[in-house]
Structures are given as structure tokens and as C-alpha cells.
Amino acid sequence: MEGYSYILKKVRGVKRILTAISPQLETAVNYRFSCGKWIDWRNPNNGDINAKLNWLKVKLYYNNEKVTSCIDKYLIRFYLEEKGLARICPKLYGVYEAAADIVWDTLPQQFALKCNHACGTNIIVKNKDELDGKAATEQIDRWMKMDYWKTGEVQYRFIKKKIIIEEYLGDGEELKTIKFFCFNGEPKVAYLSMEEDRYLDYYDVDFNKLPYSLPGHEHYPNRLNKPDTFDEMVRLARILSEDFPFVRVDLYDSKGKVERPVD
């Protein structure tokens, strides 16, 4: 196990170096190792869907102002407002340039804190009395020094780093996370993840289960009923994806209401 961890660390290091040198180079090498062939950058239509999406990432979405604003976990609010969907944003409690600027005593008992320039940089506080403010500040400082885009997620490169604190969603139960793969403004496939991504299943927009799977995830053992909010989510995904040839739209079912995710 230690040997595997060492190799994984080295691979991540190489990815960071290649991405810093050239996002296109890192994308090409990653695709070659994953798919066994090179991308034809001049004609990606000769390849599979992965080739097309990698071309899109590097050639059209890299340093694209609209893409950056939709990935930025703070600026996305303005895009949603532009689309007439500000109502699905969680309430905003504060925006900060540094962890030292946060006055913990002024925050409510429950909230969600996140950095806007990366994935997985969240602190979900269900009871502020149990929060170690010093430890949280140190963790946020580490996140703010991180250049997440060098992991290969190059669309994060041009985000101006901020810390945001939002309303806590949910009532102690896990939120239903539904993510839609959309092509030219039309949702085609949705996937539901449950129990912190242990279970993952794919559905079409009529909520018929699809025969797809992702390595490392199990299929949910029980039959799922169509969520009450599903049709509304499909409608919102159409609106939010209409400006892009391909995009994934992530939404939450929170107490029977549709919300934008905190992650």
C-alpha cells in the first residue's frame, strides 16, 4: 500500500509539472495513458467522446471568461442571477480574501465554508460550538496557497481566490445530489450519488435507469423512486447549459427544493 501511495504521489507530481508547462501537453499525455492513443487536435471528431471533451477543455474552455465565472463558486451566483435563477443559490453570509478576515462569532450556528478556486475545499459546520476556529483557519490558509488548476483541472486557473460562507443546506440527512451531462443545452444523462459517492447510478431524463457504471462505485441496491424535484431539475439544467456545447450541471434536492451544490 505504501508503494502504491508513493507511485500515486509521483504521478500527481508529474501531472502538476506537465500542466504548469502546457495544459495541452498534460491533457494529451493523460489521454494517451487512459485511452491508449493520442488526440488529433486538428480533427477531434476522428476520436471518441473523450477526445472531443478534452479538445473542448483545452481549446475552447481554457481562459474562457464565461466558463471561469461558472466554475468560480462565488461568481456563479451572478450567472444564476443573469439566468433569473438567483433563488436556487444558498444564502450568502460572507466573502473573504483571507481566513484571518473571518469573524467566527458573527456567523450562525450552522454554515458551509468553501474556497471558490478548487474542489473538496469545504468545511461543513453543523454546530459552531464544536468548531475549532484555529484549526479551521490553518486549514483554509493551506487551501488558499494551493494552485488547484495544476492537478489538470485547468479551467480553475484564472479564478481569483476567495473564501465564501453560505447557508447550511439539509436537516442532518444526506442531500440528493443529481448531476446532469448536457449537450448544447439539452440534458441527456443524469447521475445520482449517495452515501458520499459509495453508490452511483445513471438515468435518462425520464428517470429510466441506464446500464452504465463507474469503477470504484457500487450500484444502489434498492429501487429508487423518481425524486419529486427531478423534472424541475431537468428544466433548470436546460437553462443553465444553453450557453455551452457541453457542460455538467450539478444540483441538490434540499427538503424538496432545488439548490445549487455547496461543493
C-alpha positions in Angstrom: 0.0 0.0 0.0 2.9 2.4 0.8 4.4 1.6 -2.6 1.1 2.4 -4.3 0.8 5.7 -2.4 4.4 6.6 -3.4 3.6 5.9 -7.1 0.4 7.9 -6.9 2.2 10.8 -5.4 4.8 10.7 -8.1 2.2 10.6 -10.8 0.4 13.6 -9.4 3.7 15.4 -9.3 4.3 14.7 -12.9 0.8 15.9 -13.8 1.4 19.2 -11.9 4.7 19.8 -13.8 3.2 19.0 -17.2 0.1 21.2 -16.5 2.3 24.1 -15.5 4.4 23.7 -18.7 1.4 23.2 -21.0 -2.2 22.3 -20.3 -2.5 20.8 -23.8 0.6 18.6 -23.2 -0.7 17.3 -19.9 -4.1 16.6 -21.4 -2.5 14.8 -24.4 -0.3 12.6 -22.1 -3.2 11.8 -19.8 -5.5 10.9 -22.7 -2.7 8.7 -24.2 -2.3 6.7 -20.9 -6.1 6.5 -20.3 -7.3 5.7 -23.8 -4.2 4.2 -25.5 -4.0 6.7 -28.3 -3.2 10.3 -29.0 -5.7 13.1 -29.6 -5.9 14.5 -33.1 -6.0 18.2 -32.1 -6.7 19.3 -35.6 -9.7 16.9 -36.0 -11.0 15.6 -32.7 -14.1 14.3 -34.4 -12.0 11.4 -35.5 -11.8 10.3 -31.9 -14.3 9.3 -29.2 -16.3 11.5 -26.9 -13.3 11.7 -24.5 -11.2 13.2 -27.3 -13.8 15.8 -28.1 -14.3 16.8 -24.4 -10.5 17.1 -23.9 -10.3 19.3 -27.0 -13.1 21.4 -25.7 -11.4 21.8 -22.3 -8.1 22.9 -23.8 -9.1 24.8 -27.0 -12.4 26.4 -26.1 -12.9 26.5 -22.3 -9.4 27.3 -21.2 -9.2 31.0 -20.2 -12.8 31.4 -21.2 -14.4 34.2 -19.1 -17.9 32.6 -19.0 -16.5 29.2 -18.2 -14.4 30.7 -15.4 -17.3 32.5 -13.9 -19.4 29.4 -13.9 -16.7 27.3 -12.2 -15.9 30.0 -9.6 -18.0 29.1 -6.6 -18.6 32.8 -5.9 -19.1 34.3 -9.4 -21.6 31.5 -10.3 -24.1 33.5 -8.3 -24.0 36.3 -10.9 -24.5 33.8 -13.8 -27.5 32.3 -12.0 -28.9 35.8 -11.4 -28.4 36.6 -15.1 -30.5 33.5 -15.9 -33.2 34.5 -13.5 -32.3 31.7 -11.0 -30.8 33.6 -8.1 -33.4 31.8 -5.9 -31.6 28.5 -6.1 -28.4 30.0 -4.5 -27.9 29.3 -0.8 -27.9 32.4 1.3 -24.5 34.1 1.4 -23.1 35.1 4.8 -19.7 36.4 3.8 -16.9 36.7 1.2 -13.3 36.9 2.3 -9.8 37.3 0.9 -8.1 35.5 3.8 -9.0 33.3 6.7 -7.8 35.9 9.1 -10.7 38.1 8.0 -13.4 35.7 9.2 -15.0 36.7 12.4 -16.4 33.4 13.6 -18.5 34.8 16.4 -20.7 36.7 13.9 -21.6 33.5 11.9 -24.8 31.5 12.5 -24.7 28.1 14.3 -24.7 26.2 11.0 -23.0 27.2 7.8 -20.9 25.9 4.8 -17.5 27.4 4.2 -15.6 26.8 0.9 -12.8 28.1 -1.2 -14.0 29.2 -4.7 -11.0 28.0 -6.7 -10.9 24.2 -6.0 -12.9 21.1 -5.3 -13.1 19.4 -1.9 -12.1 22.6 0.0 -15.2 22.7 2.2 -15.9 22.9 5.9 -19.5 22.0 6.8 -20.3 23.3 10.2 -23.4 21.8 11.8 -22.7 23.1 15.3 -20.4 26.2 15.6 -19.8 25.4 19.3 -17.8 22.4 18.2 -15.7 24.3 15.6 -12.0 24.7 16.3 -11.5 28.1 14.8 -7.7 28.0 14.9 -7.6 24.6 13.2 -10.1 25.8 10.6 -8.1 28.9 9.9 -4.9 26.9 9.4 -6.7 24.5 7.0 -8.1 27.4 5.0 -4.7 29.0 4.8 -3.3 25.8 3.2 -6.1 25.7 0.7 -5.6 29.3 -0.3 -2.0 28.6 -1.1 -3.0 25.7 -3.3 -3.0 26.1 -7.1 -5.7 23.5 -7.8 -5.6 24.0 -11.5 -2.2 22.3 -11.7 -3.9 19.0 -10.9 -5.1 19.1 -14.6 -8.4 20.9 -13.9 -7.0 23.9 -15.9 -10.4 25.7 -16.1 -9.8 26.8 -12.5 -6.6 28.6 -13.4 -7.9 32.2 -13.8 -10.2 32.3 -10.7 -9.3 35.0 -8.2 -9.1 33.1 -4.9 -11.8 33.8 -2.2 -13.4 32.2 0.8 -17.2 32.2 0.9 -19.5 31.2 3.7 -23.0 30.1 2.8 -26.2 28.8 4.3 -26.0 25.2 5.5 -28.4 23.0 3.4 -30.2 20.0 4.8 -31.6 18.9 8.1 -28.9 16.4 9.1 -29.8 13.9 6.3 -27.8 13.4 3.2 -28.8 15.7 0.3 -29.7 14.1 -3.0 -27.0 15.1 -5.4 -28.0 14.9 -9.1 -25.6 15.9 -11.9 -26.7 16.3 -15.5 -24.5 15.8 -18.6 -25.8 18.4 -21.1 -25.1 18.8 -24.8 -26.0 22.1 -26.5 -28.5 23.0 -23.8 -30.1 19.6 -23.6 -29.7 17.3 -20.6 -29.0 13.7 -21.8 -27.8 11.7 -18.8 -28.2 12.3 -15.0 -26.3 10.5 -12.3 -27.2 10.2 -8.6 -24.6 9.7 -6.0 -25.4 8.6 -2.5 -23.7 7.8 0.8 -20.7 10.0 0.0 -20.3 8.6 -3.5 -20.3 5.0 -2.4 -23.3 4.4 -4.7 -23.6 5.9 -8.2 -26.3 5.2 -10.8 -27.1 6.8 -14.2 -30.6 7.7 -15.5 -32.0 9.4 -18.6 -34.2 12.5 -18.3 -37.3 10.3 -17.9 -35.6 8.6 -15.0 -35.1 5.3 -16.7 -32.0 3.6 -15.3 -29.1 3.3 -17.7 -26.6 0.4 -17.9 -23.6 2.5 -17.0 -21.1 2.2 -14.2 -18.0 3.9 -12.9 -15.1 1.9 -11.4 -14.8 2.2 -7.7 -18.6 2.8 -7.2 -21.4 0.4 -6.5 -24.9 0.4 -7.9 -27.6 1.3 -5.3 -29.1 -2.0 -4.1 -32.7 -0.8 -3.9 -35.1 0.6 -6.5 -35.1 4.4 -6.4 -38.3 6.4 -6.9 -38.1 9.4 -9.1 -37.4 12.4 -6.9 -40.3 14.9 -6.7 -37.9 17.7 -7.9 -36.4 15.7 -10.8 -38.4 17.3 -13.6 -37.7 20.7 -12.3 -34.0 19.9 -12.2 -34.2 18.9 -15.8 -35.8 22.2 -16.7 -33.2 24.2 -14.8 -30.4 22.1 -16.4 -31.6 23.2 -19.8 -31.5 26.8 -18.9 -28.1 26.6 -17.2 -26.4 24.6 -20.0 -27.8 26.5 -23.0 -24.6 28.6 -23.4 -22.2 25.6 -23.7 -21.7 22.8 -26.2 -21.1 20.5 -23.2 -21.3 21.1 -19.5 -22.2 19.2 -16.3 -24.9 20.9 -14.2 -24.9 19.9 -10.5 -28.0 20.4 -8.4 -29.2 19.4 -4.9 -32.6 18.3 -3.7 -32.8 20.1 -0.4 -36.0 19.5 1.6 -38.0 19.2 -1.6 -36.4 22.3 -3.2 -33.7 22.6 -5.9 -30.5 24.2 -4.8 -27.1 24.7 -6.2 -24.5 22.5 -4.5 -22.1 23.7 -1.9 -19.2 21.7 -3.3 
